[in-house]
Amino acid sequence: MNSKLKLRSATIGAGAILAMGGLAVAGLSSAQDETEVPPPGPVTTSEITTGENITQTVAPEAPETTAATPPITTEPTTVATVTP
């Protein structure tokens, strides 16, 4: 009885593999049919651009902000240097 179960399981597995192979071949052939190139036609284009916007402005006479100066709250220290 055990050998009949193994034979039945092997038959079902082989049938599943064959079915998946058939579906894969059918999927490839239908995918290839859909890649048709459209017929050429008139193409209307506008002026060629680089995609950049150009804005012309006048530079200000003086900078709008002043230089940043951090508040120093500690006394400066010197580092001792060692000479050989």
N, CA, C and O atoms as a MOPAC input file, in Angstrom:
PM7 MOZYME 1SCF
protein

 N      0.81100 1    -1.18900 1     0.00000 1
 C      0.00000 1     0.00000 1     0.00000 1
 C      0.86500 1     1.26700 1     0.00000 1
 O      0.47400 1     2.28100 1    -0.57800 1
 N      1.97900 1     1.21700 1     0.61200 1
 C      2.87000 1     2.36300 1     0.67400 1
 C      3.42500 1     2.69200 1    -0.71100 1
 O      3.57600 1     3.86900 1    -1.03500 1
 N      3.73300 1     1.69200 1    -1.53500 1
 C      4.27100 1     1.94400 1    -2.86300 1
 C      3.21700 1     2.56100 1    -3.77300 1
 O      3.56500 1     3.34300 1    -4.65800 1
 N      1.93500 1     2.23400 1    -3.58500 1
 C      0.86600 1     2.83700 1    -4.38600 1
 C      0.74500 1     4.33500 1    -4.07100 1
 O      0.50200 1     5.14800 1    -4.96300 1
 N      0.91600 1     4.68200 1    -2.81300 1
 C      0.83400 1     6.09200 1    -2.41500 1
 C      2.00500 1     6.87500 1    -3.01800 1
 O      1.82300 1     8.00000 1    -3.48400 1
 N      3.19400 1     6.29000 1    -3.01000 1
 C      4.36300 1     6.95400 1    -3.59400 1
 C      4.19100 1     7.14000 1    -5.09800 1
 O      4.53600 1     8.18800 1    -5.64300 1
 N      3.65100 1     6.10600 1    -5.77200 1
 C      3.44200 1     6.19700 1    -7.20900 1
 C      2.41700 1     7.27400 1    -7.54300 1
 O      2.60000 1     8.03700 1    -8.49200 1
 N      1.34700 1     7.33600 1    -6.77300 1
 C      0.30600 1     8.35300 1    -6.98700 1
 C      0.86500 1     9.75400 1    -6.75000 1
 O      0.56400 1    10.67500 1    -7.51000 1
 N      1.67700 1     9.92800 1    -5.70000 1
 C      2.26700 1    11.23600 1    -5.39900 1
 C      3.23100 1    11.65700 1    -6.50000 1
 O      3.26100 1    12.82500 1    -6.88600 1
 N      4.02300 1    10.70800 1    -7.01100 1
 C      4.95200 1    11.02000 1    -8.08500 1
 C      4.20200 1    11.39600 1    -9.35300 1
 O      4.64300 1    12.28400 1   -10.08200 1
 N      3.08700 1    10.74800 1    -9.63300 1
 C      2.29000 1    11.06000 1   -10.82100 1
 C      1.69500 1    12.46300 1   -10.71100 1
 O      1.70200 1    13.22300 1   -11.67900 1
 N      1.18800 1    12.79400 1    -9.54700 1
 C      0.60600 1    14.13100 1    -9.34100 1
 C      1.70200 1    15.20100 1    -9.46200 1
 O      1.46700 1    16.24800 1   -10.06500 1
 N      2.88700 1    14.95400 1    -8.90300 1
 C      3.98200 1    15.91600 1    -8.98100 1
 C      4.45300 1    16.12000 1   -10.41200 1
 O      4.70800 1    17.25200 1   -10.82400 1
 N      4.57200 1    15.03600 1   -11.17500 1
 C      4.99600 1    15.14600 1   -12.56800 1
 C      3.95300 1    15.90500 1   -13.38100 1
 O      4.31100 1    16.71000 1   -14.24100 1
 N      2.68000 1    15.66400 1   -13.12600 1
 C      1.62300 1    16.39300 1   -13.82900 1
 C      1.66600 1    17.87700 1   -13.51600 1
 O      1.42900 1    18.70600 1   -14.39500 1
 N      1.96800 1    18.22200 1   -12.26200 1
 C      2.06200 1    19.63200 1   -11.87800 1
 C      3.23100 1    20.30800 1   -12.58000 1
 O      3.11400 1    21.45100 1   -13.02200 1
 N      4.35800 1    19.61000 1   -12.68600 1
 C      5.52600 1    20.18200 1   -13.36400 1
 C      5.22300 1    20.40800 1   -14.83900 1
 O      5.57900 1    21.44900 1   -15.39000 1
 N      4.57100 1    19.44600 1   -15.48200 1
 C      4.20700 1    19.59600 1   -16.88800 1
 C      3.23000 1    20.75400 1   -17.09400 1
 O      3.33900 1    21.50100 1   -18.06600 1
 N      2.27200 1    20.89600 1   -16.16700 1
 C      1.30100 1    21.98400 1   -16.27900 1
 C      1.98000 1    23.34300 1   -16.13600 1
 O      1.65900 1    24.27400 1   -16.87400 1
 N      2.91500 1    23.46500 1   -15.19400 1
 C      3.62200 1    24.74000 1   -15.01900 1
 C      4.47800 1    25.05900 1   -16.23800 1
 O      4.58000 1    26.22000 1   -16.63500 1
 N      5.09400 1    24.04200 1   -16.83600 1
 C      5.88000 1    24.26200 1   -18.03800 1
 C      5.01400 1    24.73200 1   -19.18900 1
 O      5.40900 1    25.62300 1   -19.94100 1
 N      3.83000 1    24.13700 1   -19.33400 1
 C      2.91300 1    24.55800 1   -20.39500 1
 C      2.42600 1    25.98200 1   -20.20000 1
 O      2.30500 1    26.73800 1   -21.16500 1
 N      2.14600 1    26.35300 1   -18.95700 1
 C      1.70000 1    27.71800 1   -18.68400 1
 C      2.82700 1    28.71900 1   -18.92500 1
 O      2.58200 1    29.83600 1   -19.38200 1
 N      4.05400 1    28.32300 1   -18.62200 1
 C      5.18500 1    29.22500 1   -18.84700 1
 C      5.38100 1    29.47700 1   -20.33600 1
 O      5.63500 1    30.61000 1   -20.74500 1
 N      5.26700 1    28.43600 1   -21.14500 1
 C      5.42700 1    28.60500 1   -22.58900 1
 C      4.29200 1    29.44800 1   -23.14500 1
 O      4.52400 1    30.30000 1   -24.00200 1
 N      3.07000 1    29.22800 1   -22.67600 1
 C      1.92900 1    30.01300 1   -23.14300 1
 C      2.07400 1    31.47100 1   -22.72500 1
 O      1.69700 1    32.36400 1   -23.48400 1
 N      2.61200 1    31.73200 1   -21.53400 1
 C      2.82500 1    33.10500 1   -21.06700 1
 C      3.86900 1    33.82100 1   -21.89200 1
 O      3.71300 1    35.01000 1   -22.17200 1
 N      4.93000 1    33.13800 1   -22.29400 1
 C      5.96600 1    33.76800 1   -23.10500 1
 C      5.45700 1    34.10600 1   -24.49500 1
 O      5.77000 1    35.17300 1   -25.02500 1
 N      4.68900 1    33.22800 1   -25.08400 1
 C      4.22400 1    33.49800 1   -26.44500 1
 C      3.20400 1    34.63500 1   -26.46400 1
 O      3.17600 1    35.42000 1   -27.41200 1
 N      2.37100 1    34.73200 1   -25.43300 1
 C      1.40000 1    35.82600 1   -25.41900 1
 C      2.06900 1    37.15200 1   -25.10200 1
 O      1.61500 1    38.19800 1   -25.56600 1
 N      3.15900 1    37.12600 1   -24.30600 1
 C      3.87000 1    38.36600 1   -23.99500 1
 C      4.60400 1    38.87900 1   -25.23200 1
 O      4.71600 1    40.09000 1   -25.41900 1
 N      5.09300 1    38.00000 1   -26.05900 1
 C      5.80600 1    38.43500 1   -27.24400 1
 C      4.86100 1    39.02900 1   -28.27900 1
 O      5.27200 1    39.88800 1   -29.05900 1
 N      3.62600 1    38.60000 1   -28.30500 1
 C      2.67400 1    39.12900 1   -29.27300 1
 C      2.29900 1    40.57800 1   -28.98000 1
 O      1.92700 1    41.31300 1   -29.89400 1
 N      2.39100 1    40.99500 1   -27.73200 1
 C      1.94200 1    42.33200 1   -27.33600 1
 C      3.00200 1    43.40300 1   -27.56800 1
 O      2.71500 1    44.58100 1   -27.35300 1
 N      4.19300 1    43.05700 1   -27.99000 1
 C      5.26300 1    44.04200 1   -28.14200 1
 C      5.37300 1    44.52500 1   -29.58900 1
 O      6.47000 1    44.56800 1   -30.14600 1
 N      4.27300 1    44.87800 1   -30.18100 1
 C      4.29200 1    45.39900 1   -31.54500 1
 C      4.68000 1    46.87400 1   -31.53100 1
 O      4.27700 1    47.62000 1   -30.63800 1
 N      5.43900 1    47.27700 1   -32.49300 1
 C      5.87400 1    48.66700 1   -32.60600 1
 C      4.77600 1    49.45500 1   -33.31100 1
 O      4.30100 1    49.03100 1   -34.36500 1
 N      4.35900 1    50.59300 1   -32.75400 1
 C      3.31700 1    51.38100 1   -33.41600 1
 C      3.82500 1    51.94000 1   -34.74800 1
 O      5.02300 1    52.17800 1   -34.90000 1
 N      2.94800 1    52.14400 1   -35.68600 1
 C      3.37900 1    52.67400 1   -36.98100 1
 C      3.88400 1    54.10400 1   -36.83700 1
 O      3.39100 1    54.85000 1   -35.99100 1
 N      4.86200 1    54.49700 1   -37.65400 1
 C      5.38500 1    55.86000 1   -37.54500 1
 C      4.35500 1    56.87300 1   -38.03200 1
 O      3.56000 1    56.59500 1   -38.93000 1
 N      4.39000 1    58.02100 1   -37.43600 1
 C      3.45900 1    59.06700 1   -37.82200 1
 C      4.11000 1    60.41900 1   -37.65300 1
 O      5.26600 1    60.50100 1   -37.23900 1
 N      3.39700 1    61.47100 1   -37.96300 1
 C      3.98200 1    62.81100 1   -37.79900 1
 C      4.19200 1    63.12400 1   -36.32100 1
 O      3.34500 1    62.83400 1   -35.47500 1
 N      5.32400 1    63.71400 1   -36.04300 1
 C      5.65900 1    64.07600 1   -34.67100 1
 C      5.77200 1    65.58300 1   -34.61100 1
 O      6.55400 1    66.18200 1   -35.35000 1
 N      4.99900 1    66.19800 1   -33.73900 1
 C      5.07000 1    67.64700 1   -33.57900 1
 C      5.87100 1    67.94600 1   -32.32300 1
 O      5.58300 1    67.41400 1   -31.25000 1
 N      6.86800 1    68.79100 1   -32.45900 1
 C      7.69100 1    69.16500 1   -31.32100 1
 C      7.72500 1    70.67700 1   -31.20300 1
 O      7.49400 1    71.40600 1   -32.16700 1
 N      8.01400 1    71.11900 1   -30.00800 1
 C      8.15400 1    72.55500 1   -29.78500 1
 C      9.64300 1    72.89000 1   -29.77700 1
 O     10.47100 1    72.06000 1   -30.15100 1
 N      9.97300 1    74.06800 1   -29.36500 1
 C     11.36700 1    74.51000 1   -29.32700 1
 C     12.17700 1    73.60000 1   -28.40700 1
 O     11.69600 1    73.18400 1   -27.35400 1
 N     13.39400 1    73.29900 1   -28.80700 1
 C     14.25100 1    72.43600 1   -28.01400 1
 C     14.75600 1    73.21400 1   -26.80400 1
 O     15.26200 1    74.32900 1   -26.93500 1
 N     14.61200 1    72.61600 1   -25.63500 1
 C     15.08100 1    73.25000 1   -24.40300 1
 C     15.91300 1    72.25200 1   -23.61700 1
 O     15.85300 1    71.04800 1   -23.86400 1
 N     16.68500 1    72.76000 1   -22.67400 1
 C     17.48300 1    71.90200 1   -21.80300 1
 C     16.76900 1    71.62700 1   -20.49000 1
 O     17.30000 1    70.90100 1   -19.65000 1
 N     15.61100 1    72.17100 1   -20.29300 1
 C     14.87400 1    71.95800 1   -19.06500 1
 C     15.25200 1    72.92300 1   -17.95500 1
 O     14.76600 1    72.78500 1   -16.83300 1
 N     16.10400 1    73.89300 1   -18.23900 1
 C     16.51700 1    74.84900 1   -17.22100 1
 C     15.74600 1    76.14800 1   -17.37800 1
 O     15.43000 1    76.57600 1   -18.48800 1
 N     15.45200 1    76.76400 1   -16.24500 1
 C     14.80900 1    78.07600 1   -16.24900 1
 C     15.87300 1    79.13100 1   -16.02300 1
 O     16.74500 1    78.96300 1   -15.17100 1
 N     15.81000 1    80.19700 1   -16.76700 1
 C     16.78300 1    81.28800 1   -16.62600 1
 C     16.04200 1    82.51900 1   -16.12100 1
 O     15.07800 1    82.97700 1   -16.73400 1
 N     16.50900 1    83.04500 1   -14.99000 1
 C     15.92900 1    84.24900 1   -14.40900 1
 C     17.03500 1    85.28100 1   -14.29300 1
 O     18.06900 1    85.02700 1   -13.67500 1
 N     16.82200 1    86.43000 1   -14.88000 1
 C     17.83000 1    87.48200 1   -14.82600 1
 C     17.42000 1    88.51300 1   -13.79800 1
 O     16.33600 1    89.09100 1   -13.87400 1
 N     18.30900 1    88.73800 1   -12.82300 1
 C     18.05800 1    89.74000 1   -11.78600 1
 C     19.31000 1    90.59400 1   -11.63000 1
 O     20.38500 1    90.24100 1   -12.11600 1
 N     19.15500 1    91.70000 1   -10.95800 1
 C     20.26900 1    92.61200 1   -10.70400 1
 C     20.81900 1    92.28700 1    -9.32300 1
 O     20.05800 1    92.11600 1    -8.37100 1
 N     22.13900 1    92.20200 1    -9.21500 1
 C     22.77000 1    91.89200 1    -7.94100 1
 C     22.60300 1    93.07100 1    -6.99100 1
 O     22.66800 1    94.21700 1    -7.43600 1
 N     22.39200 1    92.83300 1    -5.70500 1
 C     22.24800 1    93.92900 1    -4.74800 1
 C     23.58800 1    94.63300 1    -4.52100 1
 O     24.65400 1    94.04800 1    -4.71400 1
 N     23.50800 1    95.90500 1    -4.10500 1
 C     24.70900 1    96.69900 1    -3.84900 1
 C     25.48700 1    96.16500 1    -2.64600 1
 O     26.71500 1    96.08700 1    -2.69100 1
 N     24.79100 1    95.80200 1    -1.58400 1
 C     25.42500 1    95.30400 1    -0.36300 1
 C     24.76800 1    93.96900 1     0.00500 1
 O     23.62600 1    93.71500 1    -0.37900 1
 N     25.46700 1    93.13800 1     0.73200 1
 C     24.85300 1    91.86600 1     1.14000 1
 C     23.65800 1    92.10200 1     2.05200 1
 O     23.62200 1    93.06400 1     2.81900 1
 N     22.69200 1    91.21400 1     1.95400 1
 C     21.45700 1    91.38100 1     2.74400 1
 C     21.66200 1    91.04200 1     4.21400 1
 O     20.95800 1    91.57400 1     5.07200 1
 N     22.61400 1    90.16300 1     4.51800 1
 C     22.86800 1    89.78700 1     5.90900 1
 C     24.30400 1    90.11500 1     6.26400 1
 O     25.16300 1    90.21700 1     5.38800 1
 N     24.55900 1    90.27600 1     7.53700 1
 C     25.91300 1    90.54200 1     8.00500 1
 C     26.59300 1    89.21800 1     8.32400 1
 O     25.94000 1    88.17700 1     8.39700 1
 N     27.89500 1    89.26300 1     8.51200 1
 C     28.64100 1    88.05700 1     8.83700 1
 C     28.26300 1    87.58200 1    10.23200 1
 O     28.06300 1    88.39200 1    11.13800 1
 N     28.16900 1    86.29500 1    10.39800 1
 C     27.80800 1    85.72100 1    11.69300 1
 C     29.04000 1    85.65900 1    12.58900 1
 O     30.10100 1    85.20000 1    12.16700 1
 N     28.89300 1    86.12500 1    13.82900 1
 C     29.98100 1    86.04800 1    14.80400 1
 C     29.45200 1    85.31200 1    16.02300 1
 O     28.49300 1    85.76300 1    16.65100 1
 N     30.06300 1    84.18800 1    16.36400 1
 C     29.56200 1    83.42800 1    17.51300 1
 C     29.95200 1    84.12000 1    18.82600 1
 O     31.01900 1    84.72700 1    18.92000 1
 N     29.09200 1    84.02500 1    19.82300 1
 C     29.44700 1    84.61600 1    21.12300 1
 C     30.49000 1    83.73000 1    21.80900 1
 O     30.26300 1    82.53600 1    22.00600 1
 N     31.63300 1    84.32100 1    22.17200 1
 C     32.68800 1    83.56700 1    22.84200 1
 C     32.58800 1    83.86600 1    24.32700 1
 O     32.65100 1    85.02000 1    24.75300 1
 N     32.42800 1    82.79000 1    25.11600 1
 C     32.25200 1    82.98300 1    26.55700 1
 C     33.43500 1    82.47000 1    27.36200 1
 O     33.43600 1    82.61500 1    28.58500 1
 N     34.44700 1    81.87300 1    26.72600 1
 C     35.60800 1    81.36900 1    27.47100 1
 C     36.84100 1    82.17700 1    27.11300 1
 O     36.91900 1    82.79700 1    26.05200 1
 N     37.78900 1    82.15300 1    28.01200 1
 C     39.04500 1    82.84900 1    27.78500 1
 C     39.91200 1    82.01200 1    26.84700 1
 O     39.92000 1    80.78600 1    26.96000 1
 N     40.63100 1    82.63500 1    25.93700 1
 C     41.52500 1    81.86700 1    25.06800 1
 C     42.67800 1    81.25600 1    25.85700 1
 O     43.17400 1    81.86100 1    26.80800 1
 N     43.10200 1    80.06300 1    25.46400 1
 C     44.22800 1    79.40900 1    26.12700 1
 C     45.29100 1    79.10700 1    25.07700 1
 O     45.01000 1    79.01300 1    23.88100 1
 N     46.51600 1    78.95800 1    25.56400 1
 C     47.59800 1    78.62800 1    24.64500 1
 C     47.94000 1    77.15900 1    24.81800 1
 O     47.77700 1    76.59600 1    25.90000 1
 N     48.41400 1    76.54300 1    23.74600 1
 C     48.80000 1    75.14900 1    23.78700 1
 C     50.31500 1    75.10100 1    23.76900 1
 O     50.96400 1    75.72300 1    22.92700 1
 N     50.85900 1    74.36300 1    24.69800 1
 C     52.30900 1    74.24900 1    24.79100 1
 C     52.80600 1    73.34100 1    23.67300 1
 O     52.25900 1    72.26200 1    23.44500 1
 N     53.84400 1    73.78600 1    22.98300 1
 C     54.40900 1    72.98200 1    21.90500 1
 C     55.72100 1    72.38400 1    22.39200 1
 O     56.46000 1    73.01600 1    23.14700 1
 N     56.00100 1    71.17700 1    21.96100 1
 C     57.21500 1    70.48200 1    22.37900 1
 C     58.15700 1    70.47800 1    21.18700 1
 O     57.78400 1    70.06500 1    20.08900 1
 N     59.37500 1    70.93800 1    21.41000 1
 C     60.36900 1    70.92900 1    20.33900 1
 C     61.33600 1    69.78600 1    20.61600 1
 O     61.73800 1    69.58700 1    21.76200 1
 N     61.71100 1    69.04200 1    19.60300 1
 C     62.62900 1    67.90400 1    19.85500 1
 C     64.03800 1    68.31900 1    20.07000 1
 O     64.90500 1    67.47200 1    20.28900 1

